[in-house]
Amino acid sequence: MEPIHYRGITQQDYPQVSSMLCEIWQFDKYLRDADVIRRAGLAFWYNYLARQNYAEIAEREGAVLGVLLGHCASLPFPPEHKGFEKEARRFLREFSKSGEGRKFYKAQTRTAKYERRLLAPYEGKFDAELVLFATAPNARGLGAGKGLLSRFNAFLEEREARRVFLLTDSFCNFGFYDHLGYKRLGETEGLLGIEEDGKPLHFYLYGYEV
């Protein structure tokens, strides 16, 4: 079996990465129309791309195993930044035209509200962000995630960026960050309007010293 290969992201990777995100986040639990799911994946993917200036994937034999997007405050955004923002808005408009799309979009705006609440006490105290970090379900335990994080930390160290933050929630495997030495700095809970059990999610702010 070939070793895991790490490289920068190209536009040809976008469909595979957005499809992977749809699977990880289980969009099909909340969205029934396959085209709406596809548009949702692309909308969120471009939205994350618009927030990063570091992007890398882990792959093996042409299959994407994981993706990491980061932001270093001391560096400019890439030249494609405005294009990413434009594409994110376009896909969000198309995605929210359907009834189920609008409901899901509102859930994401509520998520952003909870995240702003967590970050407010720490404004100006971080110089980097782990914007997006995800590994494919069939890649768990292969070391791709740790490899991506290690390479991102090395990138930040070279640029003397020391304090990193990330935002996550109880829907994700947040215990992974505890295991890697990230410190939980804040926690809040809230309802998004799409919960099947009616119980609120927990939202977390983590910090890490490179």
C-alpha positions as CSV (number, residue, x, y, z in Angstrom):
1,M,0.0,0.0,0.0
2,E,1.3,3.5,-0.9
3,P,2.3,5.8,1.9
4,I,0.1,8.8,2.8
5,H,1.0,11.8,0.7
6,Y,0.5,15.5,1.8
7,R,0.1,18.3,-0.7
8,G,-1.6,21.5,-1.4
9,I,-5.2,21.6,-2.5
10,T,-6.2,22.1,-6.1
11,Q,-9.5,22.9,-7.6
12,Q,-9.8,19.4,-8.9
13,D,-10.0,18.3,-5.3
14,Y,-13.0,20.4,-4.4
15,P,-15.8,17.9,-5.4
16,Q,-14.2,15.1,-3.5
17,V,-13.5,17.2,-0.4
18,S,-17.0,18.7,-0.3
19,S,-18.5,15.2,-0.7
20,M,-16.4,14.0,2.2
21,L,-17.6,16.9,4.4
22,C,-21.2,16.0,3.6
23,E,-20.6,12.4,4.7
24,I,-18.7,13.4,7.9
25,W,-21.4,15.9,8.9
26,Q,-24.2,13.6,7.9
27,F,-26.0,16.2,5.8
28,D,-28.3,13.4,4.6
29,K,-29.9,13.2,8.0
30,Y,-31.3,16.7,7.6
31,L,-31.4,17.2,3.8
32,R,-33.3,14.7,1.4
33,D,-32.6,16.2,-2.0
34,A,-29.2,14.9,-3.4
35,D,-28.7,18.2,-5.3
36,V,-29.3,20.3,-2.2
37,I,-26.8,18.2,-0.3
38,R,-24.2,18.7,-3.0
39,R,-24.8,22.5,-3.0
40,A,-24.6,22.5,0.8
41,G,-21.3,20.8,0.7
42,L,-19.9,23.2,-1.8
43,A,-21.3,26.3,0.0
44,F,-19.7,25.4,3.2
45,W,-16.4,24.3,1.5
46,Y,-16.1,27.7,-0.2
47,N,-17.0,29.5,2.9
48,Y,-14.1,27.8,4.7
49,L,-11.7,28.4,1.8
50,A,-12.5,32.1,2.1
51,R,-11.2,32.1,5.7
52,Q,-7.9,30.4,5.1
53,N,-4.4,31.1,4.0
54,Y,-3.0,27.6,4.5
55,A,-4.6,24.6,2.9
56,E,-3.4,21.0,2.6
57,I,-4.8,17.5,2.1
58,A,-3.7,14.0,2.9
59,E,-4.2,11.5,0.2
60,R,-3.4,7.9,-0.7
61,E,-3.8,6.4,-4.2
62,G,-5.8,9.4,-5.3
63,A,-8.3,9.2,-2.4
64,V,-8.6,12.2,0.0
65,L,-8.1,11.0,3.5
66,G,-8.2,14.4,5.3
67,V,-8.1,18.1,4.9
68,L,-6.8,21.0,7.0
69,L,-7.4,24.7,6.4
70,G,-5.8,27.2,8.6
71,H,-5.2,30.9,9.0
72,C,-2.1,32.7,10.2
73,A,-2.9,36.3,11.1
74,S,0.5,37.7,10.0
75,L,0.1,36.5,6.4
76,P,-2.2,37.8,3.6
77,F,-5.1,35.8,2.2
78,P,-4.3,34.0,-1.1
79,P,-5.1,35.8,-4.4
80,E,-8.2,33.6,-4.8
81,H,-9.7,34.9,-1.6
82,K,-12.4,37.2,-3.3
83,G,-13.3,34.4,-5.7
84,F,-13.8,32.0,-2.7
85,E,-16.1,34.5,-1.1
86,K,-18.1,35.0,-4.3
87,E,-18.5,31.3,-4.8
88,A,-19.6,30.8,-1.2
89,R,-22.3,33.4,-1.6
90,R,-23.5,31.9,-4.9
91,F,-23.8,28.4,-3.5
92,L,-25.5,29.7,-0.3
93,R,-28.1,31.5,-2.4
94,E,-28.8,28.4,-4.5
95,F,-28.8,26.1,-1.4
96,S,-31.2,28.3,0.6
97,K,-33.8,28.4,-2.2
98,S,-35.4,25.1,-1.0
99,G,-37.4,24.8,2.2
100,E,-35.0,22.3,3.8
101,G,-32.0,24.3,2.6
102,R,-33.3,27.5,4.4
103,K,-33.9,25.5,7.6
104,F,-30.4,24.1,7.5
105,Y,-28.9,27.5,6.6
106,K,-30.6,29.1,9.7
107,A,-29.0,26.4,11.8
108,Q,-25.6,27.4,10.6
109,T,-26.2,31.1,11.3
110,R,-27.1,30.1,14.9
111,T,-23.9,28.1,15.1
112,A,-22.0,31.3,14.0
113,K,-23.8,33.2,16.8
114,Y,-22.6,30.7,19.5
115,E,-19.1,30.7,18.1
116,R,-19.0,34.6,18.3
117,R,-20.1,34.3,21.9
118,L,-17.2,32.0,22.7
119,L,-14.6,34.1,21.0
120,A,-15.7,37.5,22.3
121,P,-13.6,37.3,25.6
122,Y,-10.5,36.4,23.6
123,E,-10.6,39.1,20.9
124,G,-7.1,39.9,19.7
125,K,-5.5,37.1,21.8
126,F,-4.8,34.6,19.0
127,D,-2.5,34.8,16.0
128,A,-3.8,31.7,14.2
129,E,-6.9,29.6,13.6
130,L,-7.4,26.0,12.8
131,V,-10.3,26.8,10.4
132,L,-11.3,23.3,9.2
133,F,-9.9,19.9,10.1
134,A,-11.6,16.7,8.9
135,T,-10.6,13.2,8.1
136,A,-12.6,10.7,6.1
137,P,-14.4,8.0,8.2
138,N,-12.4,5.2,6.5
139,A,-9.1,7.0,7.3
140,R,-9.5,7.0,11.1
141,G,-6.5,5.4,12.8
142,L,-4.1,5.8,9.8
143,G,-2.3,8.8,11.1
144,A,-3.4,11.2,8.4
145,G,-5.0,13.6,10.9
146,K,-2.0,13.8,13.1
147,G,0.2,14.3,10.1
148,L,-1.9,17.2,8.9
149,L,-1.8,18.8,12.3
150,S,1.9,18.3,12.7
151,R,2.6,20.0,9.4
152,F,0.3,22.9,10.2
153,N,2.0,23.4,13.6
154,A,5.4,23.4,11.9
155,F,4.1,26.0,9.4
156,L,3.0,28.2,12.3
157,E,6.2,27.8,14.2
158,E,8.2,29.0,11.2
159,R,6.1,32.1,11.2
160,E,6.3,32.6,14.9
161,A,2.5,32.2,15.4
162,R,2.1,30.8,18.9
163,R,-1.5,30.9,20.0
164,V,-4.0,28.9,17.9
165,F,-7.7,28.5,18.4
166,L,-10.3,26.3,17.0
167,L,-14.1,26.0,17.3
168,T,-16.0,22.7,17.4
169,D,-19.1,21.2,18.9
170,S,-20.4,18.0,20.5
171,F,-21.4,16.6,17.1
172,C,-17.7,16.2,16.3
173,N,-15.0,14.1,17.8
174,F,-13.9,17.0,20.1
175,G,-12.1,14.5,22.4
176,F,-9.4,14.2,19.8
177,Y,-8.2,17.7,20.6
178,D,-8.1,17.0,24.4
179,H,-5.9,14.0,23.5
180,L,-3.5,16.1,21.5
181,G,-3.1,18.7,24.3
182,Y,-5.5,21.4,23.2
183,K,-7.0,23.3,26.1
184,R,-10.7,23.9,26.3
185,L,-11.2,27.6,26.9
186,G,-14.9,28.0,26.7
187,E,-18.2,26.1,26.3
188,T,-21.8,27.1,25.6
189,E,-24.9,25.2,24.5
190,G,-27.7,26.0,22.1
191,L,-30.4,24.7,19.9
192,L,-30.1,24.8,16.1
193,G,-33.6,23.8,15.1
194,I,-32.6,20.6,13.4
195,E,-32.0,18.3,16.4
196,E,-33.8,15.0,16.2
197,D,-33.8,14.4,20.0
198,G,-34.5,18.0,21.0
199,K,-31.4,18.3,23.1
200,P,-29.0,21.2,22.7
201,L,-25.6,20.9,21.2
202,H,-22.5,22.0,23.1
203,F,-20.1,24.4,21.4
204,Y,-16.4,24.5,22.4
205,L,-13.5,26.9,22.0
206,Y,-10.1,25.3,22.2
207,G,-6.6,26.9,22.3
208,Y,-3.2,25.5,21.7
209,E,0.3,26.8,22.2
210,V,2.6,25.9,19.3
